[in-house]
Amino acid sequence: MKTRINSRIIQAVFVLAGLIALPGAISPRAAAQTAAPLRLGIIGLDTSHVLRFTELLNDPSNPDHVAGARVVAAFKGGSPDMEQSATRIERFTAEVRDKWKVELAGSIEELCQKVDGVLLLSVDGRAHLSQVKPVFAAKKPVFIDKPFTASFRDAREIVRLARESGTPFFSSSSRRFSAEIQALKNNKSVGDIQGAITYGPMPIDRTHPDLFWYGIHSVEALYTLMGAGCETVARTHTAGADVVTGRWKDGRVGTMRGNREDRNYGAIVFGSKGVASSKDAGEEAKRADANQAARSSYYGGVSAIIKFFQTKTPPVHPEETLEIIAFMEAADISKARGGAPVALSEVMNEKSSSAKEGAKGGKR
């Protein structure tokens, strides 16, 4: 009798621990797999990311389908004074509404009532602070797409409001999660990364500071490889390109090059044991995983976003995002000073009025 009671106690302990299941019961792992997908809402239907993200999340037949969430609602948004927004928003709105059956909400507050998490995708970084406030008020976790903001001041306020409300968020360019950048970052054959060069397209939009609009992709890749800790930046500007060199506090040097015409992305790392390029790292990753060769360039980023919504743990710390914004704003100040080195602390501490004048993006 005592043995039978003890065996029942032991069985109960294992059931509670999730190690065994009672007859007819669903295991915790199976329950997680069959759980209803998270409901996501989009703010800002004026960027191609709206279509790319929605098709990866809402189409199970897509080879790059990312499971775990669906886009169910959206708030149109838009910036009439911005060509990239005004000329595309109606077309993108029609597609998500008609093809993907996404419900349109009349306000951000209404959107937040319908969803578990928010994708703030508005193409205009100037709008992000005002648009994220009701999201934080509703305590909905949020991914904020690039450009995070159009100024360091707005970026710092978003971080403050997130902490004040206890709401998790993160912001990143999709380049951070690309297969080739991740493969290069984790390439053990080069040893410790002592420096890096990243490059990519960098058209400039009049509504945003120079690097914020498209240069962010190459800056994000640089920080993915180098990590946080940059102290000063110096910028060389020409009609065809910008070169921004940062000096890290441990003496390492990282450089990003933004090209006005060329559309290619890439990176080179200099390690304690050797040198490697993103092209070589990407080819190696494709050989190791055949699926990499055909995957959407957004797959890694969307996967990271869904994991964030599931865990509430941001893959990029807010302090690193703030430093990236300071890096780009300091680059504008350096340009205004003829390429002189500028300390990121000047932007982050706002000790000089130049830090405020360095960004072109103003109030809407």
N, C-alpha and C positions, 0 to 999 in steps of 0.2 A: 504494500500500500504506500509506504514511504517512498519507494523507488518510483512508483507511478506519479506521485505528487511532484517529486523532484524533476522528473522528465517533463511534466507539464510546465513547471516553472521555467525550466531551461528553454523549452519551445517558445514560451511567451516572450522571454528575453530576446531570442533570435528574431521573432516576428517583429518586435518593436524596433530592433536594430536594422530591420530590412534585409537580413541575411537569408531568411526563408519566408515562404508565403503560405498562408493557409489555403486549403483546397478551394478553388474558385476565386481566390483573391488576385488582384492585379499587383505585380511587383512595382516598387518605386521607379525602376528604370523604364518599365513598360508604360507606367502612368505618365512619366515625363515625355515619352515619345508620342503618346496619344493626346497630350494636353492641347487645348485649343490654342491656335496661334495668337500671339499678341496683336492687338489692334493698334495700328500706327496712323497718325495724321500728319499731313504735309502742310507747312506754311510756305507759301510762295511758289506759284506755278509758272515761273518765268525763266526756268533754267532747264537744260536738257537732262540734268540729273534727276528731275522729276520722272521722266520716262524711263531712264536706265534703271533707277532704283526700283520703280514700281514693277517693271517687267521681271526683274530678278526675284522679287518677293512674291508676286501674285500669280506667276505662271509656273505651276509644278512641272510642266512639260519642257521647260527651258533647261538645257544641259547645265547651265550655271545657276539653277534655282537655289536660293538660300531659304531654307525652311525656318520656321519658328515665329514668323510675323507676316502680317498682310497690311497693305495700305487700304484703309477703309473710308477715310475722309480727308478733305483738304480745304484750306482757306486760300483763296486766289491770290491776294496781295497784289504786288506790282509797283513799279516806279515809273510814272509817266515821263520823267525828265531823263530817263536812261534808255538809250536805244536798244541795248541788249534785252531789256525787260519789255519795253513797249511793243517791239516788233514780233515777239514770240509768245507772249502770255496767252493770247486767245487760242492759238494753235495747240499749245501744250495743255491748256485747260480742257479743250474739246476732246483731246485724246484720252486723258485720264478719266474724264467723265463718261465718254461714250464707249471706249474700248475696254477700260478696266472697271467700269461701273463704280467709280469712287464718288462718294457723296460730297457735295460742296456745302461747306458751312458758311454762314453769314458773318461770323466773327471768330476771332481766335478763342474767345471764351467759350463759344458754342462748340468749336472743334474739340477743345480739351475735355468736354463732357462726354465725348463719344469714343475716346481713345485711351490706350494705356501708356503711350509714349509719343513723342513728337519729333519729326524731322524738319528742322528749320532750314529750308533750302533756298530761300530768297536770294536771287543773284546779287542784290544790292546789300553790301555789308553795312551801309549807313543805316539800314532799317532794322538790323538785328537786335539792337538793344531794346527798342520800343516793342518789337514783336515778341521778344522772349519774356518780357515782364509778366504778361498774363499766364504764360506757361509755368513760370516759377510760382506764381500765386496759386495755381492749381496743383502744384507739386508733381508735375509730370516730368519724368526724365526726358532729356532732350539732346539730340545731336544737332550741332550748329555747323552748317557747311561753310566752306571757304567762299569769299573772304570772311573770316570770323567777325571782323568789324572794319571800320574805315579809320580807326584811330586807337592809340593805346589807351586813351582816357575811357572810351566806350568799353574796351576789352576788360579793363580793370573793374569797371562798374558791373559788368556781367558776372565776373568771378565773385565780386562782393555779394551781389544779390543771390547767386546760387548758394553761397555759404550761409547767408542769412536765412534763406528759406529751407535749407537742408535738401536741396534738389540736385541730384547728380546730372552732370552734363559733360560733353567733350566736343572738341572741334578739331578737325584735321583735313588735310588734303588727302585724296585717295592715293597719292604717290607714296605715302608712308607705308601703305599696306600692299604695294605692288610686289609681285613675285620676285622681280629682279633686285629691288632694293632690300627686301627681307633676306634674300639669299646672300647678297653682298654683306649685309650687316652681320650675318651669322657664319660667314666664311672663316673657319678656323685656320685655314692655311696661311692667311696673311698675318696672323697674330693680332696683337692689340692695334686698334686703329689710331694712328698718329696724326692723320690729316685726311682731308677728302675734298674732291671737286665735284660739284653737281651742275648740270646744265639743262636748259629746256626753253620753250618759247616764252617770251615776255612782252606781249603787246601791252600798251598802256591805255587806260581809260581815264578820261578827264575827271571823273567823279570820285576817283580813289587815289590814294598815294601810289606811287609808281609800282612798287613791288607787290602791293596788296592784291591787285587784280589777277595777275597770272604768275608773277614771280614767286608767289607763295608755294607753288608746286615744287620748285627747285629748292626753296628755303626749307620746306618741310622735309624733303629728302635729305638735305644736309644735316638737319637736326636729328633725323632718324639714325644717321650714321655716326654723328659726332656726340650726340647727347647735349644736354643743357650745359651752361657754364661759359658762354661767350661774354667777353668783357668789352671789346671795342670792334667797330666796323669801319672800313674805308671803302668808298665807292668810286669807280671810274665809269663815267657815262659818255656814250657816243650815240649818234643817230641810229646805229645798227645794233648796239648791244650795251648791256650793263654788266660790270664785274664787281661783285661785292665780296670783300675778304674780311673774315672775322678772326680775331685772336682770342683763343680760349684761355681761361685763367690758369690752366696747367701748361701753357706754352704751345699747345697745338694750334694749327692754322687750318681753317676751312674756307672754301671759296665757292660761290655760286655764280654762274654766268647765265644771264638771260638774253636770248637772241630775239630780235624783232621779226625776222623772217623765217628762220629754220624752225620746224615743228617737232624735231626729235628731242627725246629725253635721254639722259644718261648720267652716269656717275663713275668716279674712280676713287678707290681708297688706297691710302699709303699705310701699310702696316709694319709692325716690328719684324715681320718675317717675309714680307713681299708686297707686291702691288697687284690689285685686281680691279676689273671693270664690271659694271652692271651688265654689259652685254654678255660677257663670259659667264657671269654668275647666273644670269637668266637662262642661258642655253643649258647650263648644268642642271638647273632646277627642272627644266623641261624634259631633260633626259631621265631624271629621277622620277618624274611624275608626268606621264603622257598627257594627262588632262590639262596641265599648265599651258601647253602650246595653243589650245583652242579657247581658253577661258577669257571671259570679258575682263577688261582692265579695271572694272568696278567690283569684281567678285571679292577680292580681298578686303576692300573697304566696307562693302555692304555686310560681309560676314562679321567684321569687327564691330560694326554698329549693332547688329542683332545680338551679338554676345554681350555687348554693353547693356542693352535693354533687358536681357535675361538676368544678368548678374548685378547690375547697377554699379559696376566698377569701371571707371573710364580707363581706356588703354593709354591715354595721354594725360599726364597730370596738368591741371590748370596752370601751375607755375611755369611749366615748359611752354604752354601756349602763349602765356603773357610774354615770355622772353622772346619767342618768335616774332610777336607783334612789335616788341621793342627793337629787335634786330632790323626789321623792315623800316620802321619809322626813323631809326638812327641813320639808315642808309640814305634816306631823303635829306636829312640834315647834312650828311657828309657831302652829298651832291651840291647842296646850296653853298657849302664852304669850300668848293673846289676840290673835293676829294680828300679833305683832311680827316684823320681818324676821329671817331665820335664814340664816347663811352655809352654803353647801354644804360648805365645808371643815370645819365643825363635825362633820358626819356622816362625811365621808371620812377625817378624822384621828382621830375618836372622842375629841376633847378633853373632851367633856362627857358626863356620865352621861345627860343628857337625850336624846342621840342614840340611846342604847340603849332608853330608855323611850318614845321617840316612836312606835315600831312596836308594834302590838298582837299581831302574829303571833308566837307563841312556839314552843317545841318541841312536836312531835307526841306 
